[in-house]
């Protein structure tokens, strides 16, 4: 399951939950490209995957490909993974393999919020706060 929103400024909001099939990743990639492509210049992403568990290998590979293709358009993307160590390591590996230094995984909200706030407008900060409250 996934949901993508673009409500304010350059902020793209994503929620992913398990199970996530390979077909859903392909559909997600199309929708993500449309939402992020509507933003002039680079975008800022916030991703909540606290309701996901380990991704099957084909899904993880597809996510690496998606993130790699989008890397040039990202100002920053923060991924909230929650406390699960094994899943967090998988997500960190996906981010690392996508070769985008502008993406980071976080296990708690406060450091994620602080890192993104550095590059957000007031309107985007308000929207980020709403997104994180509903996480």
Secondary structure, DSSP 8 states (H G I E B T S, - for coil): -EEEEEEETTEEEEEEES---HHHHHHHHHHHHHHHHTSSS-EEEEEEEEE-----HHHHHHHHHHHHHHGGGEEEEEEE--S-HHHHHHHHHHHHHTT-TTEEEESSHHHHHHHHHTT--HHHHHHHHHHHHT-
